[in-house]
Amino acid sequence: MSWNDMQPLLYDNTLDTLFMVWWSTFYAVLFGIPIGVVLHLTDRGAMLRNVVVNKVLGAIVNIGRSFPFLILIVVLIPFTRLVVGVSIGPTGAVVPLAIAAIPFFARLVEAALREVDKGLIEAAQAMGGGTWTIVFKVLLPQALPALVAAVTTTVITLIGYSAIAGAVGGGGLGNLAYTYGYQQYETALMITTVVELIVLVTLVQLLGDFVVRRLAGRGTRTSSVRVGLRRARAEEPAAVTEAA
């Protein structure tokens, strides 16, 4: 196969891979952050300590993380058809990719929040900050660099998962490597596909590291806490006035 023949195949399947990774990352972040926050808040010694909720939710997350992705795709075929109407192609692959990524990302969020300085949380509580005020003004801003790193790790994992999905009908670079590179013995195309996947992973990692360094360098953590505490001070007199 000549380079001119390979170009359109590489272009179309690269777009399919980016489509799958983008949307599955979006849903992983959308659902993973709330789950991770709840896991953190209901843990031992946390603000909303609840053993039952923490154990049940933690068990669900662990079950989701324990499934090998290839088996998960097969198990979810009926559900995928119910949600998006198809079980193959890039659209069909988004569902199992997202479901695999959500518990993975949720645990990373929980770990990131656990690293937040407890002294800052206690200071915010002493200023009268409620649970959700502390979550949005202290916990999440403090953990932002770690959350960006978690998103980076999740994206890289999903790029690998998308290649697996492609090999079983999900489309993308994995499908290209399997259909043409393996089944039709197009070695050059397979090597090109592998190199492109490596380049994608490298670019994502470099971009993620750059953003993390910028956030840490700008003092995002300190400034966000100061803003949160200032707002807490400003809200406190208003609440007293209304009560009076």
C-alpha positions in Angstrom: 0.0 0.0 0.0 1.4 3.4 -1.0 1.6 6.5 1.2 -1.2 8.1 -0.9 -3.5 5.2 -0.2 -2.6 5.3 3.5 -3.2 9.0 4.1 -7.1 9.0 3.9 -7.3 5.9 6.0 -5.0 7.4 8.6 -6.9 10.7 8.6 -10.4 9.2 8.9 -9.4 6.7 11.6 -7.4 9.3 13.6 -10.6 11.4 13.7 -12.5 8.4 14.9 -10.0 7.8 17.7 -10.1 11.5 18.7 -13.9 11.3 18.7 -14.0 8.3 21.0 -11.4 9.6 23.4 -12.9 13.1 23.6 -16.4 12.0 24.4 -15.4 9.2 26.8 -13.1 11.7 28.6 -16.0 14.2 28.8 -18.3 11.7 30.4 -15.6 10.4 32.7 -14.9 13.9 34.0 -18.6 14.7 34.2 -19.5 11.7 36.4 -16.1 10.9 37.9 -15.7 14.1 39.7 -19.0 13.9 41.7 -18.3 10.2 42.5 -14.8 11.0 43.6 -16.0 13.9 45.8 -18.7 11.7 47.5 -16.1 9.0 48.1 -13.8 11.5 49.7 -16.5 13.3 51.8 -18.0 10.0 53.1 -14.6 8.5 54.1 -13.4 8.1 57.6 -12.8 11.4 59.4 -14.3 13.4 56.5 -17.0 16.0 56.7 -19.9 13.7 55.7 -18.6 10.5 57.1 -21.0 7.7 56.1 -19.6 4.1 56.2 -22.5 2.6 54.3 -22.5 5.1 51.4 -18.7 4.9 51.2 -18.5 1.2 51.1 -21.4 0.6 48.7 -20.1 3.3 46.3 -16.5 2.1 46.7 -17.6 -1.4 45.9 -19.4 -0.3 42.7 -16.3 1.6 41.6 -14.0 -1.3 42.3 -16.2 -3.7 40.3 -16.2 -1.3 37.4 -12.4 -1.0 37.6 -11.9 -4.8 37.8 -13.5 -5.7 34.4 -11.1 -6.3 31.6 -12.0 -3.8 28.9 -12.5 -6.4 26.2 -15.0 -8.3 28.3 -16.7 -5.1 29.3 -17.3 -4.2 25.7 -19.1 -7.5 25.1 -21.1 -7.4 28.3 -22.3 -3.9 27.5 -23.5 -4.6 24.0 -27.2 -4.6 24.9 -26.9 -1.5 27.0 -24.8 0.3 24.3 -27.5 -0.5 21.7 -30.2 0.8 24.1 -28.3 4.1 24.7 -26.9 5.0 21.3 -28.7 2.6 19.0 -25.6 0.9 17.8 -22.9 -1.4 19.3 -20.1 -0.9 16.8 -18.3 2.0 15.3 -16.9 5.1 17.2 -20.3 6.0 18.6 -20.9 2.6 19.9 -17.4 2.5 21.5 -17.9 5.7 23.5 -20.3 3.9 25.9 -18.0 1.2 27.1 -15.0 3.6 27.0 -16.9 6.0 29.3 -18.1 3.4 31.7 -14.6 2.0 32.0 -13.1 5.4 32.5 -15.6 6.8 35.1 -14.6 4.5 38.0 -10.9 4.9 37.1 -11.1 8.6 37.1 -13.2 8.7 40.2 -10.5 7.0 42.2 -7.9 9.5 40.9 -10.2 12.3 42.0 -10.6 10.8 45.4 -6.8 10.4 45.7 -6.3 14.0 44.6 -8.7 15.4 47.2 -7.1 13.3 49.9 -3.9 15.2 49.4 -5.4 18.6 50.2 -4.0 20.2 53.4 -6.5 19.4 56.2 -5.5 22.6 57.9 -7.0 24.7 55.1 -10.2 22.7 55.4 -10.4 23.3 59.2 -9.7 27.0 58.6 -12.6 27.2 56.1 -14.9 25.4 58.6 -13.9 27.8 61.3 -14.9 30.7 59.1 -18.4 29.1 58.8 -18.0 27.5 55.4 -20.5 24.7 54.7 -19.6 21.4 53.1 -20.3 22.4 49.5 -18.6 25.8 50.0 -15.5 24.0 51.1 -15.7 21.6 48.2 -16.0 24.3 45.6 -13.8 26.9 47.2 -11.1 24.8 48.9 -11.0 21.2 47.9 -11.4 21.4 44.1 -9.2 24.5 43.7 -6.5 23.1 45.9 -6.6 19.8 44.0 -6.7 21.4 40.5 -3.1 20.5 39.4 -3.6 16.9 40.6 -7.0 16.8 38.8 -5.4 17.9 35.6 -2.8 15.2 36.0 -5.6 12.7 36.6 -7.4 13.8 33.4 -4.1 13.4 31.5 -3.7 9.9 32.8 -7.3 9.0 31.9 -6.9 10.3 28.4 -3.8 8.3 27.9 -5.5 5.2 29.2 -8.5 5.8 26.9 -6.2 6.1 23.9 -5.1 2.5 24.7 -8.6 1.3 25.3 -9.8 2.9 22.0 -7.2 0.8 20.2 -8.7 -2.3 21.8 -12.2 -1.2 20.9 -11.1 -0.6 17.3 -9.9 -4.2 17.1 -13.5 -5.5 17.8 -15.4 -3.1 15.6 -15.1 0.2 17.3 -13.3 2.0 14.5 -10.3 4.3 14.9 -6.6 3.5 14.7 -7.0 0.1 16.4 -9.4 -1.0 13.7 -7.1 0.2 11.1 -4.1 -1.7 12.5 -6.1 -4.9 12.9 -8.0 -4.8 9.6 -5.2 -3.7 7.3 -2.0 -4.2 9.3 -2.8 -7.7 10.7 -5.4 -9.3 8.5 -4.0 -7.9 5.2 -0.4 -8.0 6.2 0.2 -4.3 5.6 3.2 -4.1 7.9 4.0 -0.5 7.0 0.5 0.7 7.8 0.6 -1.2 11.2 3.9 0.4 12.1 2.6 3.9 11.1 -0.5 3.4 13.2 1.6 2.3 16.2 3.9 5.3 15.8 0.9 7.6 15.6 -0.6 6.2 18.8 2.8 6.8 20.5 2.9 10.4 19.2 -0.7 11.0 20.5 0.2 9.7 24.0 3.4 11.7 24.1 1.6 14.9 23.1 -1.2 14.4 25.6 1.4 13.8 28.4 3.4 16.9 27.4 0.3 19.0 27.3 -0.9 17.7 30.7 2.5 18.3 32.3 2.7 21.8 30.9 -0.7 22.7 32.3 0.1 21.2 35.7 3.3 23.2 35.9 1.6 26.4 34.9 -1.1 25.9 37.5 1.4 25.2 40.2 3.7 28.0 39.1 0.9 30.6 39.3 0.1 29.7 42.8 -3.4 28.5 41.9 -3.8 26.7 45.2 -3.0 29.6 47.5 -4.9 32.2 45.5 -8.0 30.0 45.3 -8.1 29.5 49.0 -7.7 33.2 49.7 -10.6 34.0 47.4 -12.7 31.3 49.1 -12.0 32.6 52.6 -12.6 36.2 51.5 -16.0 35.3 50.1 -16.8 33.4 53.3 -15.9 36.5 55.3 -18.1 38.6 53.1 -21.1 36.2 53.3 -20.9 35.9 57.1 -22.0 39.5 57.9 -24.8 39.3 55.3 -26.1 36.1 56.9 -26.0 37.7 60.4 -27.9 40.8 59.1 -30.6 38.6 57.4 -31.0 36.6 60.6 -31.5 39.8 62.6 
